Amino acid sequence: MQISFDKAAKEKISAHLGADKILLLTFEDGVGPYSQHAMIHMQTQFSINIISTEMEKTDYDEKIPSEIGDFWIKGYSKEDLQEEMTIKFNPRLSTFSLSGEGGMIDDNLGFIDFTKN
C-alpha cells in the first residue's frame, strides 16, 4: 500500500508535522482514543490525525508509507483501503478526500491535529 498527495494536501498536512509527530489514518469506527464516532452509516469514513510521539497509539498496528511519512492504521481497516491511494485537498470546500485506483474511498476525509490545544 502507498499514499500520495496532490500539492495542496501535501502542503496543508506537512505544515503540522515535525520530528515529534506521528500521522494516523483513522478508520472512524469508535475504536481507540482518536476515533470521533461509531455511528451506523453506509459510508466508510476516515480521518487524518496527527499525534505526538508520546501519545497513545496501541490500536494502530500497521503502517502505510507516504512521501511525507508513514501513516499508522488499525490493521483491520485495510479491507476498506486500496493499494494505491491519493489524498487531495479541495480549496473551494476546504476539505480533503481519499481515493484509490478503484475510486473514491472518502470524499470528506477529516483532519484533526491532536497536538494542538
C-alpha positions in Angstrom: 0.0 0.0 0.0 1.1 3.6 -0.7 -0.4 7.0 -0.1 0.4 10.0 -2.3 -0.8 13.6 -2.3 -1.7 16.5 -4.5 0.4 19.6 -3.9 -2.2 21.4 -1.8 -2.8 18.4 0.5 0.9 17.8 1.0 1.4 21.5 2.0 -1.6 21.6 4.4 -0.6 18.4 6.2 3.1 18.9 6.2 2.6 22.2 8.0 1.5 20.2 11.0 4.4 17.7 11.0 7.7 17.6 12.9 10.2 15.1 14.3 7.9 14.5 17.3 4.7 13.9 15.3 3.0 10.8 14.0 0.5 10.5 11.2 -2.6 8.3 11.7 -5.2 7.3 9.1 -8.1 6.6 11.5 -11.0 4.4 10.5 -13.9 6.1 12.2 -15.4 3.1 14.0 -15.3 4.3 17.6 -12.3 2.2 18.5 -9.3 4.0 20.1 -8.8 7.4 21.6 -8.8 9.3 18.2 -11.9 7.9 16.5 -14.5 10.5 16.7 -17.7 8.4 16.3 -19.1 5.0 15.7 -22.3 5.9 14.1 -24.1 3.4 12.0 -23.8 4.6 8.4 -23.4 3.3 4.9 -20.4 5.4 4.0 -16.8 4.4 5.0 -15.3 7.3 7.0 -11.6 8.0 7.7 -9.7 10.9 9.2 -6.1 12.1 9.1 -4.9 12.6 12.7 -1.7 14.0 14.0 -0.4 12.9 17.4 2.8 13.4 19.3 5.3 10.5 19.8 4.3 10.4 23.4 0.6 9.9 22.8 -1.1 6.5 22.8 -1.2 4.6 19.5 -1.8 1.0 20.7 -4.7 0.4 18.3 -2.6 1.4 15.3 -0.6 -1.7 14.5 0.3 -1.3 10.8 1.7 1.5 8.6 1.3 2.7 5.1 4.2 4.7 3.5 3.8 8.1 2.0 6.1 10.8 0.8 5.6 12.9 4.0 5.9 10.0 6.4 4.3 6.7 7.4 0.5 6.7 8.2 -0.3 4.3 11.1 -3.6 2.5 10.7 -5.7 -0.1 12.6 -4.7 -3.2 10.7 -8.2 -4.4 10.1 -9.1 -1.1 8.3 -7.0 -2.3 5.3 -10.1 -4.1 3.9 -11.6 -0.6 3.3 -8.5 0.8 1.7 -6.8 0.3 -1.7 -3.2 -0.4 -2.8 -2.5 3.0 -4.4 -4.3 5.9 -2.7 -4.2 9.6 -3.1 -5.2 12.4 -0.7 -6.3 15.6 -2.3 -7.3 19.0 -0.9 -10.3 20.9 -2.3 -9.6 24.6 -1.6 -13.1 25.6 -2.6 -14.7 23.5 0.1 -11.6 23.3 2.4 -11.9 19.6 2.5 -9.7 16.5 2.0 -10.6 13.4 0.0 -9.1 9.9 -0.1 -9.3 7.9 -3.3 -7.7 4.8 -4.8 -7.3 3.1 -8.1 -10.9 1.7 -7.6 -12.5 5.1 -6.9 -13.4 7.3 -4.0 -12.9 5.9 -0.5 -13.9 9.0 1.5 -14.9 12.3 -0.1 -14.9 14.2 3.2 -11.7 13.0 4.9 -11.5 14.5 8.4 -8.3 16.2 9.7 -7.5 16.6 13.4 -4.2 17.7 14.9 -4.4 16.3 18.4 -1.2 18.1 19.4 -2.9 21.5 19.2 -4.7 22.7 22.3 
